[in-house]
Amino acid sequence: MHGPKALQFFKLLDHHPNYAHSSSSFDHAVDIAGRLRDYKTLWPSWLECVLVGSVPTPKRLQSLLRVQSCGKAYNLFKVCKGRFKADSVSYNIIANGWCQIKRTPKALEVLEEMLKKGLNPSLATYNIMLKGYFRAGQIKEAWEFFLQMKKRECEIGVVTYITLVHGFGVVGEIKRAQKVFNEMVGEGVLPSVATYNALIQVLCKKDRLCHAGEMERAVELMNRMKDDECEPNVQIYNIIIRYFCDAGEIEKGLNFFEKMGSENCLPNLDTYNILISAMFLRKKSDDLLVAGKLLIEMVDRGFMPRKFTFNRVLDGLLLTGNQDFAKEILSLQSRCGRLPRQIKL
């Protein structure tokens, strides 16, 4: 809201005889101009900071990439880099920009330029490239790049393995994802919550049929997390609950929901929406009562259901002959300000 005024003040200070912008001032101006898509301010500010000898910071480069194509940003970076000593963080930002638009050959050029400049790529650099290959669907290249990382004796960490597990999982190569996970453990790299999350998500991928053995493996992984000093988070519970509900195994989904409470993992809005939607699959009266109870609990925990959710539960209760409970839900709906259609109870 105050962005334009801040930029106007920044420009006014250009004419002040006893004031010079600091590096952080340039950062803020470029960032604000980038968010506002104010190109007339962005480019002069970026060039001015270089001309006065202010080293372009990572934040400034990210602001530039936010509003310009990576090609234009990279060209400006090349023009200006003679005026400052670009570090590995700057090159990483440019490489990541190319990877985000699936231009991995250009990102590789940036990596090669780093080496020519005598800069050693960090593990973060390699992870950017690895993720870029998977994003571009270059699975073979991603694996070959990972093997090169091992040959270079990089200290491969958990982030690299998460990228591999997720990357293989997205393209349906479940066995390779599991193999990478097992290799990680064998190499002595302690899995994180994010690693377990990635593999469990792979095993329970929503748009494919999950075999019973894979589902058992997912539950086994979840139970094993504590041995690795990891606590299953709400995202992991939601993945498991969603799978069981989609497979029609409502009771198992509800069992994991109850387990959340005993494990001190509070459900979120997504948890309740998954379960409430599942209660309509079998069209049973008892299931609709559970949906109503979940709706009440949801509100008690501070979550606001959509009007559609209220109406769906209300209609379900009426259709299954649960008029008294429907009145309770209608009263709750009114208190929550979700005005219902006219319904005669």
C-alpha positions as a printed Julia matrix, in Angstrom:
345×3 Matrix{Float64}:
   0.0     0.0     0.0
   2.86    2.38    0.88
   5.23    1.0    -1.74
   4.79    3.83   -4.29
   5.34    6.46   -1.59
   8.48    4.67   -0.39
   9.89    4.65   -3.93
   9.0     8.32   -4.37
  10.91    9.13   -1.17
  13.85    7.02   -2.37
  14.0     9.04   -5.62
  13.83   12.34   -3.75
  16.84   11.35   -1.67
  18.86   11.0    -4.9
  18.98   14.81   -5.02
  19.95   15.32   -1.38
  23.5    16.81   -1.25
  24.48   15.15    2.03
  23.0    11.72    1.59
  24.07    8.57   -0.23
  21.98    5.42   -0.45
  23.32    2.44    1.47
  23.41   -1.07    0.09
  20.34   -2.01    2.15
  18.47    1.03    0.78
  19.11   -0.16   -2.77
  17.94   -3.64   -1.74
  14.66   -2.29   -0.41
  14.06   -0.04   -3.43
  14.72   -2.8    -5.96
  12.61   -5.25   -3.96
   9.65   -2.84   -3.75
   9.94   -1.92   -7.43
  10.04   -5.6    -8.32
   6.92   -6.41   -6.31
   5.08   -3.45   -7.87
   6.34   -4.35  -11.37
   7.66   -0.76  -11.54
  10.21   -1.22  -14.33
  10.92    2.53  -14.62
  12.27    2.49  -11.07
  13.69   -1.01  -11.04
  16.22   -0.71  -13.83
  17.62    2.76  -12.91
  17.9     1.69   -9.27
  19.68   -1.54  -10.19
  22.11    0.25  -12.52
  22.71    3.1   -10.09
  23.68    0.72   -7.31
  26.3    -0.83   -9.61
  27.62    2.51  -10.86
  28.17    3.81   -7.33
  30.03    0.63   -6.44
  27.34   -1.05   -4.34
  27.76   -4.81   -4.66
  24.55   -6.43   -5.98
  23.28   -8.64   -3.18
  21.42  -11.96   -3.51
  18.19  -10.21   -2.51
  18.67   -7.69   -5.33
  19.29  -10.42   -7.89
  16.18  -12.29   -6.75
  14.11   -9.1    -7.12
  15.41   -8.69  -10.65
  14.55  -12.29  -11.57
  11.06  -11.83  -10.13
  10.09   -9.28  -12.79
  12.32  -10.1   -15.73
  13.04  -13.17  -17.79
  16.1   -15.03  -16.63
  17.78  -14.21  -19.96
  17.47  -10.45  -19.48
  18.51  -10.68  -15.84
  21.53  -12.81  -16.76
  22.59  -10.4   -19.5
  22.5    -7.5   -17.06
  24.39   -9.61  -14.54
  27.13  -10.26  -17.13
  27.33   -6.57  -18.04
  27.64   -5.46  -14.44
  29.73   -8.25  -12.94
  32.97   -6.56  -14.04
  32.2    -3.86  -11.49
  31.95   -6.27   -8.56
  33.19   -9.68   -7.53
  30.36  -12.12   -8.07
  30.28  -14.9    -5.48
  28.86  -18.41   -5.59
  25.54  -17.24   -4.1
  25.02  -14.84   -7.03
  25.75  -17.6    -9.55
  23.44  -19.96   -7.67
  20.56  -17.48   -8.0
  21.08  -17.16  -11.74
  21.41  -20.95  -12.17
  18.23  -21.47  -10.18
  16.44  -18.93  -12.38
  17.35  -20.97  -15.49
  16.32  -24.22  -13.79
  12.93  -22.84  -12.83
  12.13  -22.28  -16.52
  13.58  -25.71  -17.44
  16.62  -24.3   -19.25
  19.14  -26.69  -17.71
  21.78  -26.25  -20.47
  21.93  -22.52  -19.61
  22.15  -23.34  -15.91
  25.03  -25.69  -16.7
  26.77  -22.83  -18.51
  26.53  -20.79  -15.32
  28.06  -23.69  -13.39
  30.93  -23.92  -15.88
  31.51  -20.17  -15.67
  31.73  -20.46  -11.89
  34.5   -23.01  -12.25
  36.38  -20.8   -14.74
  36.21  -17.93  -12.26
  37.83  -20.14   -9.62
  34.64  -20.45   -7.57
  33.91  -23.85   -6.1
  30.27  -24.9    -6.5
  28.66  -25.62   -3.17
  26.33  -28.49   -2.36
  23.52  -25.96   -2.81
  24.72  -25.38   -6.4
  24.63  -29.09   -7.18
  21.2   -29.47   -5.59
  19.88  -26.62   -7.74
  21.08  -28.4   -10.87
  19.74  -31.77   -9.73
  16.31  -30.33   -8.98
  16.4   -28.51  -12.31
  16.92  -31.74  -14.23
  13.97  -33.37  -12.49
  11.79  -30.29  -13.07
  12.62  -30.46  -16.78
  11.77  -34.18  -16.88
  15.4   -35.08  -17.62
  15.5   -38.12  -15.38
  18.49  -39.79  -17.04
  20.51  -36.56  -16.85
  19.52  -36.09  -13.2
  20.81  -39.55  -12.27
  24.03  -39.08  -14.21
  24.55  -35.72  -12.51
  24.05  -37.35   -9.11
  26.66  -39.98   -9.98
  29.04  -37.17  -10.93
  28.4   -35.59   -7.53
  29.47  -38.84   -5.89
  32.6   -39.04   -8.07
  33.51  -35.5    -7.01
  33.15  -36.73   -3.43
  30.55  -34.12   -2.54
  29.25  -34.39    0.99
  25.8   -35.44   -0.12
  23.19  -34.52    2.43
  19.54  -35.12    3.13
  18.35  -32.34    0.75
  19.94  -34.16   -2.21
  18.24  -37.41   -1.28
  14.87  -35.67   -0.84
  15.25  -34.25   -4.36
  15.97  -37.72   -5.75
  13.14  -39.46   -3.88
  10.62  -36.8    -4.89
  11.91  -36.6    -8.46
  11.67  -40.34   -9.08
   8.3   -40.49   -7.36
   6.76  -37.78   -9.54
   7.49  -39.8   -12.69
   6.25  -43.03  -11.09
   9.61  -44.73  -10.56
   8.67  -46.0    -7.11
  11.32  -48.71   -6.82
  14.11  -46.26   -7.63
  12.75  -43.83   -5.05
  12.76  -46.57   -2.41
  16.24  -47.68   -3.46
  17.57  -44.12   -3.06
  15.97  -43.89    0.39
  17.61  -47.16    1.44
  20.95  -45.98    0.03
  20.65  -42.79    2.07
  20.18  -44.78    5.27
  23.05  -47.09    4.3
  25.33  -44.08    3.79
  24.59  -42.95    7.33
  22.52  -39.91    6.33
  19.74  -39.53    8.89
  16.34  -39.14    7.19
  14.42  -35.99    8.01
  10.67  -35.46    8.28
  10.79  -34.05    4.75
  12.49  -37.24    3.45
   9.83  -39.47    4.99
   7.16  -37.1     3.7
   8.57  -37.37    0.15
   8.68  -41.17    0.14
   5.3   -41.67    1.83
   3.79  -39.25   -0.69
   5.36  -41.3    -3.49
   3.9   -44.54   -2.13
   0.45  -43.01   -1.69
   0.4   -40.89   -4.82
  -3.15  -39.7    -5.3
  -3.49  -40.18   -9.06
  -2.33  -43.79   -9.22
  -3.46  -47.13   -7.8
  -1.43  -47.91   -4.72
  -0.82  -51.62   -4.12
  -1.49  -53.0    -0.64
   2.19  -53.79   -0.13
   3.18  -50.19   -0.88
   0.56  -48.89    1.54
   1.87  -51.19    4.24
   5.35  -49.87    3.5
   4.09  -46.3     3.89
   2.56  -47.09    7.29
   5.74  -48.93    8.28
   7.81  -45.86    7.37
   5.52  -43.67    9.42
   5.9   -45.93   12.45
   9.67  -46.04   11.97
  10.08  -42.28   12.04
  10.45  -42.12   15.81
  13.47  -44.42   15.65
  15.15  -41.74   13.53
  14.1   -39.02   16.0
  11.4   -37.73   13.64
   7.8   -37.04   14.52
   5.16  -37.51   11.81
   3.69  -34.1    11.02
   0.16  -33.21    9.95
   1.08  -33.4     6.25
   2.16  -37.03    6.62
  -1.0   -37.95    8.53
  -3.1   -36.23    5.86
  -1.39  -38.24    3.09
  -2.12  -41.54    4.88
  -5.69  -40.58    5.82
  -6.45  -39.37    2.28
  -5.19  -42.63    0.77
  -7.29  -44.85    3.06
 -10.37  -42.7     2.48
  -9.91  -42.68   -1.31
  -9.54  -46.48   -1.18
 -12.84  -46.74    0.72
 -11.17  -47.86    3.96
 -12.86  -45.18    6.04
 -12.31  -46.9     9.4
  -8.53  -47.01    8.88
  -8.57  -43.33    7.98
 -10.49  -42.54   11.17
  -8.07  -44.69   13.21
  -5.16  -42.58   12.01
  -7.16  -39.45   12.79
  -7.57  -40.67   16.38
  -3.87  -41.55   16.48
  -3.05  -37.92   15.69
  -4.61  -36.88   18.98
  -2.65  -39.44   20.99
   0.58  -38.37   19.25
  -0.02  -34.67   20.0
  -0.26  -33.86   16.28
  -3.19  -31.5    15.8
  -5.31  -31.88   12.64
  -5.55  -28.93   10.29
  -8.26  -27.66    7.95
  -7.21  -30.11    5.24
  -7.54  -33.07    7.64
 -11.16  -32.24    8.42
 -12.06  -31.59    4.78
 -10.59  -34.96    3.74
 -12.55  -36.87    6.37
 -15.83  -34.99    5.97
 -15.76  -35.58    2.2
 -15.03  -39.28    2.8
 -18.16  -39.64    4.94
 -20.32  -39.23    1.82
 -18.75  -42.13   -0.11
 -20.82  -44.93    1.41
 -24.03  -42.88    1.88
 -24.56  -44.42    5.34
 -26.52  -42.69    8.07
 -23.81  -43.37   10.66
 -21.16  -41.87    8.39
 -23.18  -38.66    8.07
 -23.39  -38.44   11.87
 -19.59  -38.67   11.97
 -19.4   -35.9     9.36
 -21.56  -33.7    11.58
 -19.43  -34.4    14.65
 -16.27  -33.61   12.65
 -17.83  -30.35   11.51
 -18.59  -29.32   15.1
 -15.08  -30.3    16.24
 -13.64  -28.39   13.31
 -15.39  -25.18   14.4
 -14.44  -25.74   18.05
 -10.79  -25.88   16.98
 -11.09  -22.52   15.27
 -11.45  -23.64   11.64
 -14.17  -22.04    9.53
 -15.89  -24.48    7.14
 -17.04  -23.23    3.77
 -20.73  -22.63    3.23
 -20.66  -25.57    0.78
 -19.39  -27.91    3.54
 -22.12  -26.8     5.93
 -24.83  -27.27    3.32
 -23.5   -30.65    2.23
 -23.47  -32.03    5.77
 -26.86  -30.48    6.49
 -28.42  -32.01    3.37
 -26.85  -35.38    4.14
 -28.28  -35.44    7.65
 -31.75  -34.48    6.4
 -31.7   -37.13    3.68
 -30.7   -39.86    6.16
 -33.39  -38.9     8.68
 -31.15  -37.19   11.26
 -33.39  -34.13   11.69
 -32.45  -33.37   15.31
 -28.74  -33.32   14.55
 -29.46  -31.29   11.4
 -31.06  -28.6    13.6
 -27.87  -28.48   15.69
 -25.75  -28.06   12.57
 -28.11  -25.4    11.23
 -27.78  -23.46   14.49
 -23.97  -23.75   14.29
 -24.04  -22.59   10.69
 -26.04  -19.53   11.69
 -23.63  -18.68   14.54
 -20.71  -18.93   12.12
 -22.31  -16.45    9.75
 -22.59  -18.98    6.95
 -26.14  -18.1     5.89
 -27.88  -21.26    4.66
 -30.53  -21.73    2.02
 -34.07  -21.7     3.33
 -34.65  -25.19    4.81
 -37.77  -26.41    6.57
 -36.93  -28.86    9.35
